[in-house]
Amino acid sequence: MPQLNPNPWLFIMAMSWLTFSLIFQPKTLSFTSTNPPINKTPTTTKNHPWTWPWS
């Protein structure tokens, strides 16, 4: 079966991942986010206990 022969496909997969990791990934990570996170103090929420009618 030709699908089990890893000779050409292993090289193609390795080269495509190497190309992605070295060329495309730094270019896409260099873009600035349109919605940068804001340093806000977290607000604490008050938890109200629920009274269950059957207990």
C-alpha positions, 0 to 999 in steps of 0.5 A: 500500500503506498500510504504506508510508505513514509518516504516522501510524506515524512519529508514533506510534513517535516519541511512544512512544519519547519517552514511554518515554525520559522517563517509564518509563526513569527510573522503572525505573532508580530501583529498587535491585538485589536483588543489589548487586555486592560489591567483592571483590579478584579471585582469580588462577587457576593455569593448568596446562598440558595435555599432549597425548598425540599431540604 
